[in-house]
Amino acid sequence: MPSLALRLAPGRWLVASLLLAALCAGGAPSVRRSAGGTIPAGRPRAALMPFEDLAGREEQSQLFTRVFFAQLVASGALEMVEPAEVEAAMDSLGVRASGSMTIAEVRAMADTLHAPYLMMGSVLESGTVQGANGPIPSVGATLRLVQAATGRVHWAGVHFRSGEDRETLFGWGRIRSPERLVLELASDMLRDFRDAGARERLPARTEGTP
């Protein structure tokens, strides 16, 4: 059976282009981010799958999942399924990781949780880099909103942050806590997510309207 990654090929251009844009922004502002797409209207029910670990630090995927879930709930854009329900559904269906799910498993998860949308994330970076005044945390992640029935990616974002991105004179604004930086990353990414929802709710312009 084809994997979800293959099934989502028509929409992968969105994720791929966002990732490329974020990675190529080294000469621009230090906060590298790219996001695009739409959010379905009406606050639909959605489930956040556990973050996939691509950074070689599996324990960090749990931190990302907890922080992003809290931020998604706070955003109010979606009705979120409780993490315990997601874990129970994964156990009952034999789903081990979101990154290797088939489209059949995606649909089964959605049916079990009565959630037409799944949110899937990956930890791209979670560690430290050498800053001007010693090691500082550095994190990066992707997040996408998938419609289970069709496999369509409605929205996707890629963000990277380091602890000195917003540092000002005398070290003000520097972040030394990895947990705090993940929170900042999630807040930044979901601000873009909420903005996409706000754009969807704007009334359509009529012809001749400036």
LUMLUMMI-143074 format. One line per 2 residues: number of its first residue (from 1); for each residue x, y negated, z of N, C-alpha, C, O. Coordinates in steps of 0.1 Angstrom, whole numbers, plus 5000, padded with zeros to 4 digits. Layout:
residues N
NUM = X/Y/Z/X/Y/Z/X/Y/Z/X/Y/Z  ...
END
This chain:
residues 210
1 = 5009/5012/5000/5000/5000/5000/5009/4988/5000/5019/4987/5007  5006/4978/4992/5014/4966/4992/5015/4958/5005/5005/4958/5012
3 = 5026/4953/5008/5027/4945/5020/5020/4932/5018/5017/4927/5007  5018/4925/5030/5012/4912/5029/5020/4902/5021/5015/4893/5014
5 = 5034/4903/5023/5042/4893/5016/5040/4894/5001/5040/4884/4994  5038/4907/4996/5036/4908/4981/5022/4904/4978/5020/4897/4967
7 = 5012/4907/4986/4998/4903/4983/4996/4888/4983/4988/4883/4976  5004/4881/4990/5003/4867/4991/5011/4859/4981/5012/4847/4981
9 = 5016/4867/4971/5024/4860/4961/5018/4848/4954/5026/4838/4952  5006/4847/4951/5000/4835/4945/5002/4822/4954/5003/4811/4949
11 = 5002/4824/4967/5004/4813/4976/5018/4811/4981/5020/4802/4989  5027/4820/4978/5040/4819/4984/5048/4807/4979/5057/4803/4986
13 = 5044/4801/4968/5051/4789/4963/5050/4778/4974/5060/4771/4975  5039/4778/4981/5037/4767/4991/5047/4769/5002/5054/4760/5006
15 = 5048/4781/5008/5058/4784/5018/5072/4782/5014/5080/4776/5020  5075/4788/5002/5089/4787/4996/5093/4772/4994/5104/4769/4997
17 = 5084/4765/4988/5088/4751/4985/5089/4743/4998/5098/4734/4998  5081/4745/5008/5083/4738/5021/5096/4742/5027/5103/4733/5033
19 = 5099/4754/5027/5112/4759/5033/5124/4752/5026/5133/4748/5032  5123/4752/5013/5134/4746/5005/5135/4732/5008/5146/4726/5010
21 = 5124/4725/5009/5124/4710/5012/5130/4707/5025/5138/4698/5027  5127/4716/5035/5132/4714/5049/5147/4716/5049/5154/4709/5056
23 = 5151/4727/5043/5165/4730/5043/5174/4721/5036/5186/4719/5039  5168/4714/5026/5176/4705/5018/5176/4691/5023/5181/4681/5016
25 = 5170/4689/5035/5169/4675/5040/5180/4671/5049/5179/4662/5057  5192/4677/5047/5203/4675/5056/5208/4660/5056/5212/4655/5066
27 = 5207/4653/5045/5211/4640/5044/5201/4630/5048/5204/4618/5049  5189/4634/5051/5178/4626/5055/5177/4625/5070/5187/4628/5077
29 = 5166/4622/5076/5165/4622/5091/5168/4635/5097/5166/4645/5090  5174/4635/5109/5178/4648/5115/5166/4657/5118/5168/4669/5120
31 = 5154/4652/5120/5143/4660/5122/5138/4665/5109/5132/4657/5101  5141/4677/5106/5138/4683/5092/5124/4690/5093/5122/4699/5101
33 = 5115/4685/5084/5102/4692/5084/5095/4690/5071/5098/4681/5064  5087/4700/5068/5079/4699/5056/5066/4707/5059/5067/4718/5064
35 = 5055/4702/5054/5042/4708/5057/5032/4704/5046/5033/4693/5040  5023/4713/5043/5013/4710/5033/5002/4720/5032/5003/4731/5037
37 = 4991/4716/5027/4979/4725/5026/4967/4718/5032/4966/4706/5034  4957/4726/5034/4944/4722/5040/4940/4730/5051/4944/4742/5053
39 = 4931/4725/5059/4925/4732/5071/4910/4733/5068/4904/4723/5065  4904/4745/5069/4890/4747/5067/4882/4739/5077/4886/4737/5088
41 = 4871/4733/5072/4863/4725/5081/4854/4734/5090/4852/4745/5088  4849/4727/5100/4840/4734/5109/4846/4742/5121/4839/4750/5127
43 = 4859/4740/5124/4866/4746/5135/4864/4761/5135/4858/4767/5144  4869/4768/5124/4867/4783/5124/4875/4790/5134/4885/4785/5140
45 = 4871/4803/5136/4878/4811/5146/4891/4817/5139/4891/4821/5128  4902/4816/5147/4915/4821/5141/4923/4828/5152/4921/4825/5164
47 = 4932/4837/5148/4940/4844/5157/4955/4841/5154/4959/4842/5142  4963/4838/5164/4977/4836/5162/4984/4850/5165/4984/4855/5176
49 = 4990/4855/5154/4998/4867/5156/5012/4864/5163/5016/4853/5162  5017/4873/5170/5030/4871/5176/5041/4867/5166/5041/4872/5155
51 = 5049/4857/5170/5059/4852/5160/5069/4863/5157/5073/4871/5165  5072/4863/5144/5082/4873/5139/5096/4867/5142/5099/4855/5140
53 = 5105/4875/5147/5119/4871/5150/5128/4872/5138/5131/4884/5134  5133/4861/5133/5143/4861/5122/5156/4855/5127/5165/4853/5118
55 = 5157/4852/5139/5168/4845/5145/5177/4854/5153/5188/4850/5158  5173/4867/5154/5182/4876/5162/5180/4875/5177/5189/4880/5184
57 = 5170/4869/5181/5167/4867/5196/5153/4870/5198/5144/4861/5199  5150/4883/5200/5136/4887/5200/5128/4881/5212/5116/4878/5211
59 = 5135/4879/5223/5128/4873/5235/5123/4859/5232/5113/4855/5238  5129/4852/5223/5125/4839/5219/5112/4838/5212/5104/4828/5212
61 = 5109/4849/5204/5096/4849/5197/5084/4849/5206/5074/4843/5203  5086/4854/5218/5075/4854/5228/5073/4839/5233/5062/4835/5235
63 = 5084/4832/5235/5083/4818/5239/5076/4810/5228/5067/4802/5231  5080/4812/5216/5074/4804/5205/5059/4807/5204/5051/4798/5202
65 = 5055/4820/5206/5041/4824/5205/5033/4817/5216/5022/4812/5213  5038/4817/5228/5031/4811/5239/5029/4796/5237/5019/4790/5239
67 = 5040/4789/5233/5040/4775/5232/5031/4771/5220/5023/4762/5222  5032/4777/5209/5024/4774/5197/5009/4777/5200/5000/4769/5196
69 = 5006/4787/5207/4992/4790/5211/4986/4779/5219/4975/4774/5216  4994/4774/5229/4989/4763/5238/4987/4751/5230/4977/4744/5232
71 = 4996/4748/5220/4995/4736/5212/4983/4737/5202/4976/4727/5199  4980/4749/5197/4969/4751/5188/4956/4749/5195/4947/4743/5190
73 = 4955/4754/5207/4943/4752/5215/4941/4737/5218/4930/4732/5217  4952/4730/5221/4951/4716/5224/4947/4708/5212/4941/4697/5213
75 = 4951/4713/5200/4948/4705/5188/4933/4705/5185/4928/4695/5179  4926/4715/5189/4911/4715/5187/4907/4718/5173/4895/4717/5170
77 = 4917/4721/5164/4913/4722/5150/4907/4736/5147/4899/4737/5137  4910/4746/5155/4905/4759/5154/4900/4765/5167/4904/4761/5177
79 = 4891/4774/5166/4887/4782/5178/4897/4794/5179/4896/4803/5171  4905/4794/5189/4916/4804/5190/4912/4816/5198/4905/4815/5208
81 = 4916/4828/5192/4913/4841/5199/4924/4842/5211/4935/4838/5209  4920/4847/5222/4929/4849/5233/4940/4859/5230/4937/4869/5223
83 = 4952/4856/5234/4964/4865/5231/4962/4879/5235/4966/4888/5228  4955/4881/5246/4953/4895/5251/4944/4903/5241/4946/4915/5239
85 = 4934/4896/5235/4926/4903/5225/4934/4906/5213/4932/4916/5206  4943/4897/5209/4952/4900/5197/4961/4912/5200/4962/4921/5191
87 = 4967/4912/5212/4976/4924/5215/4968/4937/5215/4973/4947/5211  4956/4937/5221/4947/4949/5221/4944/4953/5207/4944/4965/5205
89 = 4941/4944/5199/4937/4948/5185/4949/4953/5178/4948/4963/5170  4961/4948/5180/4973/4953/5174/4976/4967/5178/4980/4976/5170
91 = 4974/4970/5191/4976/4983/5197/4966/4993/5191/4970/5004/5187  4954/4989/5190/4943/4999/5185/4945/5001/5170/4941/5012/5165
93 = 4950/4992/5163/4952/4994/5148/4966/4998/5144/4969/5001/5133  4975/4999/5154/4988/5004/5151/4997/4994/5144/5006/4997/5137
95 = 4994/4981/5146/5001/4970/5139/5013/4967/5148/5011/4964/5160  5025/4967/5143/5037/4965/5151/5043/4951/5150/5048/4945/5160
97 = 5042/4945/5138/5048/4932/5136/5040/4925/5125/5036/4931/5115  5038/4912/5126/5031/4904/5117/5038/4903/5103/5031/4902/5093
99 = 5051/4903/5104/5059/4901/5091/5058/4913/5081/5060/4911/5070  5054/4925/5086/5053/4936/5077/5039/4941/5076/5036/4952/5071
101 = 5029/4933/5079/5015/4937/5078/5011/4938/5063/5014/4930/5055  5003/4948/5060/4996/4949/5047/4984/4941/5047/4979/4937/5057
103 = 4978/4939/5035/4966/4931/5034/4955/4938/5041/4945/4932/5046  4955/4952/5040/4945/4960/5047/4945/4958/5062/4935/4957/5069
105 = 4957/4957/5067/4959/4955/5082/4954/4941/5086/4948/4939/5096  4957/4931/5077/4953/4917/5080/4938/4917/5080/4932/4911/5090
107 = 4931/4923/5071/4916/4923/5071/4911/4931/5083/4901/4927/5089  4917/4942/5087/4913/4950/5098/4914/4941/5111/4906/4942/5120
109 = 4925/4934/5112/4927/4925/5124/4916/4915/5124/4910/4912/5135  4914/4909/5113/4903/4898/5112/4890/4904/5116/4882/4897/5123
111 = 4886/4916/5111/4873/4922/5114/4872/4925/5129/4862/4923/5135  4883/4931/5134/4883/4935/5148/4881/4923/5158/4874/4924/5168
113 = 4888/4912/5154/4888/4900/5163/4877/4890/5159/4875/4880/5165  4869/4893/5148/4859/4884/5143/4864/4870/5141/4859/4860/5144
115 = 4876/4871/5134/4883/4858/5131/4887/4858/5116/4895/4866/5112  4881/4850/5108/4883/4850/5094/4897/4845/5090/4902/4847/5079
117 = 4904/4839/5100/4918/4833/5097/4928/4839/5107/4925/4840/5118  4940/4842/5101/4951/4845/5110/4962/4835/5108/4964/4829/5097
119 = 4969/4831/5119/4980/4823/5119/4993/4831/5121/4993/4839/5131  5003/4830/5112/5015/4838/5113/5027/4829/5113/5028/4820/5105
121 = 5036/4831/5123/5048/4823/5124/5060/4831/5124/5060/4843/5127  5071/4825/5121/5085/4831/5122/5094/4822/5129/5095/4810/5126
123 = 5103/4828/5137/5113/4820/5144/5125/4821/5134/5131/4832/5132  5129/4809/5129/5141/4809/5120/5154/4806/5127/5164/4810/5122
125 = 5153/4799/5138/5165/4795/5145/5162/4793/5159/5152/4787/5163  5170/4798/5168/5169/4796/5182/5182/4799/5189/5186/4810/5192
127 = 5189/4788/5192/5202/4789/5198/5208/4776/5202/5200/4767/5205  5221/4774/5200/5227/4762/5204/5237/4758/5192/5242/4766/5185
129 = 5239/4745/5191/5249/4740/5182/5258/4730/5189/5254/4725/5200  5270/4727/5184/5279/4718/5191/5276/4704/5188/5277/4700/5176
131 = 5271/4696/5198/5269/4682/5196/5280/4674/5200/5291/4679/5203  5278/4661/5199/5289/4651/5202/5294/4653/5217/5305/4650/5220
133 = 5284/4657/5225/5287/4657/5240/5285/4672/5245/5281/4673/5257  5288/4681/5237/5287/4695/5241/5276/4703/5234/5269/4697/5226
135 = 5274/4715/5238/5263/4723/5232/5249/4718/5234/5246/4713/5245  5241/4718/5224/5227/4714/5225/5218/4725/5219/5223/4731/5210
137 = 5206/4726/5223/5197/4736/5217/5193/4732/5203/5192/4720/5200  5190/4742/5195/5186/4740/5181/5175/4751/5178/5178/4762/5180
139 = 5164/4747/5172/5153/4756/5169/5147/4753/5156/5148/4742/5150  5141/4763/5150/5134/4762/5137/5123/4773/5136/5125/4784/5141
141 = 5112/4769/5129/5101/4779/5128/5093/4776/5115/5093/4765/5110  5086/4786/5111/5076/4784/5101/5062/4788/5107/5061/4796/5116
143 = 5052/4783/5101/5038/4786/5105/5029/4785/5093/5030/4776/5085  5020/4795/5091/5011/4794/5080/4997/4799/5085/4996/4808/5093
145 = 4987/4794/5078/4973/4797/5081/4968/4805/5069/4968/4801/5058  4964/4818/5071/4960/4827/5061/4945/4831/5062/4940/4834/5073
147 = 4938/4830/5051/4924/4835/5050/4925/4850/5048/4930/4855/5038  4920/4858/5058/4921/4872/5057/4914/4879/5046/4920/4888/5040
149 = 4903/4874/5042/4895/4880/5031/4902/4880/5018/4901/4889/5010  4909/4869/5015/4915/4867/5002/4930/4867/5002/4937/4869/4992
151 = 4936/4866/5014/4951/4865/5015/4956/4852/5011/4969/4850/5010  4948/4842/5010/4952/4829/5006/4959/4821/5017/4953/4821/5028
153 = 4970/4815/5014/4977/4806/5024/4971/4792/5023/4973/4786/5013  4963/4788/5033/4957/4775/5033/4966/4764/5037/4965/4753/5031
155 = 4975/4766/5046/4984/4756/5051/4997/4763/5056/4996/4774/5061  5008/4756/5054/5021/4761/5058/5030/4750/5062/5029/4739/5057
157 = 5038/4752/5072/5048/4742/5077/5061/4749/5081/5061/4760/5085  5072/4741/5079/5085/4745/5083/5092/4734/5090/5092/4723/5085
159 = 5096/4736/5102/5102/4725/5110/5115/4730/5117/5116/4742/5121  5125/4721/5118/5137/4723/5125/5139/4711/5134/5137/4700/5131
161 = 5145/4714/5146/5148/4704/5156/5161/4708/5163/5163/4719/5166  5168/4697/5167/5180/4699/5176/5178/4690/5188/5170/4680/5187
163 = 5185/4692/5198/5183/4685/5211/5187/4670/5210/5183/4662/5218  5195/4666/5199/5199/4653/5199/5193/4645/5187/5197/4635/5183
165 = 5182/4651/5181/5175/4645/5170/5171/4630/5173/5172/4622/5164  5166/4629/5185/5160/4616/5188/5168/4609/5199/5162/4600/5207
167 = 5180/4612/5200/5189/4606/5210/5192/4591/5207/5194/4588/5195  5191/4583/5217/5194/4569/5215/5207/4566/5223/5215/4575/5226
169 = 5210/4553/5226/5222/4549/5233/5222/4556/5246/5212/4558/5253  5234/4559/5251/5237/4565/5264/5230/4578/5266/5227/4582/5278
171 = 5227/4585/5256/5221/4598/5257/5206/4599/5260/5200/4609/5262  5199/4587/5260/5185/4587/5262/5178/4594/5250/5181/4592/5239
173 = 5168/4603/5254/5161/4610/5244/5167/4624/5240/5161/4632/5233  5179/4627/5246/5185/4640/5243/5178/4651/5251/5174/4649/5262
175 = 5176/4662/5244/5169/4673/5250/5179/4685/5252/5185/4689/5243  5180/4689/5265/5190/4700/5268/5183/4713/5271/5189/4724/5271
177 = 5170/4713/5273/5162/4725/5276/5157/4731/5263/5150/4725/5256  5160/4744/5260/5155/4751/5249/5139/4751/5249/5133/4750/5239
179 = 5134/4754/5261/5119/4755/5262/5113/4741/5258/5102/4741/5252  5119/4730/5263/5113/4717/5260/5114/4714/5245/5105/4708/5239
181 = 5125/4719/5239/5127/4716/5224/5117/4724/5216/5112/4719/5206  5114/4737/5220/5103/4744/5213/5090/4737/5214/5082/4737/5205
183 = 5087/4732/5226/5075/4724/5228/5074/4712/5219/5064/4710/5213  5085/4705/5218/5086/4694/5208/5084/4698/5194/5077/4691/5186
185 = 5090/4709/5190/5089/4715/5177/5074/4718/5174/5069/4714/5163  5068/4725/5183/5054/4729/5181/5045/4716/5180/5036/4716/5172
187 = 5047/4706/5189/5040/4694/5188/5041/4687/5175/5031/4682/5170  5053/4686/5170/5056/4680/5157/5049/4687/5146/5042/4681/5138
189 = 5050/4700/5145/5044/4708/5135/5029/4707/5135/5022/4706/5124  5023/4708/5147/5008/4708/5148/5003/4694/5146/4991/4692/5144
191 = 5011/4684/5148/5006/4670/5144/5004/4670/5129/4994/4664/5125  5013/4676/5121/5010/4677/5107/4998/4685/5104/4990/4682/5095
193 = 4996/4696/5112/4984/4704/5110/4971/4696/5113/4962/4697/5105  4971/4689/5123/4959/4681/5127/4957/4670/5116/4946/4667/5112
195 = 4968/4664/5111/4967/4654/5100/4960/4660/5088/4952/4653/5081  4964/4672/5085/4958/4679/5073/4943/4680/5075/4935/4679/5066
197 = 4939/4684/5087/4925/4685/5090/4918/4672/5089/4906/4671/5085  4924/4661/5094/4918/4648/5093/4916/4643/5079/4906/4637/5076
199 = 4926/4647/5070/4924/4643/5056/4913/4650/5050/4906/4645/5041  4911/4663/5054/4899/4670/5048/4886/4665/5052/4876/4666/5045
201 = 4886/4658/5064/4873/4653/5069/4870/4639/5064/4859/4634/5066  4879/4633/5057/4877/4619/5051/4866/4620/5040/4866/4630/5032
203 = 4857/4610/5040/4847/4611/5029/4853/4609/5016/4863/4601/5014  4848/4616/5006/4853/4615/4992/4850/4601/4987/4840/4595/4989
205 = 4860/4595/4979/4859/4582/4973/4850/4583/4961/4851/4593/4953  4841/4574/4959/4833/4573/4947/4841/4565/4937/4850/4558/4940
207 = 4837/4567/4924/4844/4561/4913/4843/4545/4914/4832/4540/4916  4854/4539/4913/4855/4525/4914/4858/4520/4928/4860/4508/4930
209 = 4858/4529/4938/4862/4525/4952/4877/4524/4953/4884/4533/4949  4882/4513/4958/4897/4511/4959/4902/4521/4970/4914/4521/4972
END
